Amino acid sequence: MICPFCEKDHDKVIDSRASEGGRVIRRRRECLGCSKRFTTYERVEQTSRLMVIKKDGSRVPFDPQKALAGVLAACGKRPVPEAAKRKVVEEVEEELSREFEREVESSVIGERIMRRLRTVDAIAYIRFASEHLGMETVAEIQHELEELSARPREVRDQQELFTPGA
C-alpha cells in the first residue's frame, strides 16, 4: 500500500476489523518510512454477478434496488417499518447468492419476496402477489385471500407484530 504522506510502498498492518456485516475490511496501517498511520478499506469484489432471466428470456444483472422498489410499491402506505422492507430484500439477495451461481429466473425472486411479505403484511403480500402472479380477476384474488386466511394462527400472530395498534 502506498503511504498517502510520503508515497513509499512499505507499511505494516496494525489492526484489521470487519465491518458492514463482514463485507468490508478496515485496516489500520503504519508507514515504515515516515511512521505516520492511515486507514484503508477493502471490499470483496464479486467476480460474477447474478443474472436474472426475465419472462421474455432476456438477461439482466440482479439489482436489489429493483426488488426493493417492488416491495415498497406493494407496501404503499401500509404501516410496515422501513427496516422490515429492507430486510425482505436483503434476505432474498443473500439466499440467491448462496443458491445460484450465475443465473436465476425472475419468478424465483418473486416467489421468495412473496414468501417473506406474507409474514410481514398480508395486504402488501396480496398487492405483490397480484402483480407477480398476474392475477386478473377478483376470483383469483379471493382464492389467494382464502389461502392467506387458512394460515396457522401463529403465523398471523407474527404478522400482527409488524402492525402498530393491532
Residue, then its C-alpha position, 0 to 999 in steps of 0.5 A: m500500500i502506498c503511504p498517502f504522506c510520503e508515497k513509499d510502498h512499505d507499511k505494516v498492518i496494525d489492526s484489521r476489523a470487519s465491518e458492514g456485516g463482514r463485507v468490508i475490511r478496515r485496516r489500520r496501517e503504519c508507514l515504515g518510512c515516515s511512521k505516520r498511520f492511515t486507514t484503508y478499506e477493502r471490499v470483496e469484489q464479486t467476480s460474477r454477478l447474478m443474472v436474472i432471466k426475465k419472462d421474455g428470456s432476456r438477461v439482466p444483472f440482479d439489482p436489489q434496488k429493483a426488488l426493493a422498489g417492488v416491495l415498497a410499491a406493494c407496501g404503499k402506505r401500509p404501516v410496515p417499518e422501513a427496516a422490515k422492507r429492507k430486510v425482505v430484500e436483503e434476505v432474498e439477495e443473500e439466499l440467491s447468492r448462496e443458491f445460484e451461481r450465475e443465473v436465476e429466473s425472475s419468478v424465483i425472486g418473486e416467489r421468495i419476496m412473496r414468501r417473506l411479505r406474507t409474514v410481514d403484511a398480508i395486504a402488501y403480500i396480496r398487492f405483490a402477489s397480484e402483480h407477480l402472479g398476474m392475477e386478473t380477476v377478483a376470483e383469483i384474488q379471493h382464492e389467494l385471500e382464502e389461502l392467506s386466511a387458512r394460515p396457522r394462527e401463529v403465523r398471523d400472530q407474527q404478522e400482527l407484530f409488524t402492525p402498530g395498534a393491532 
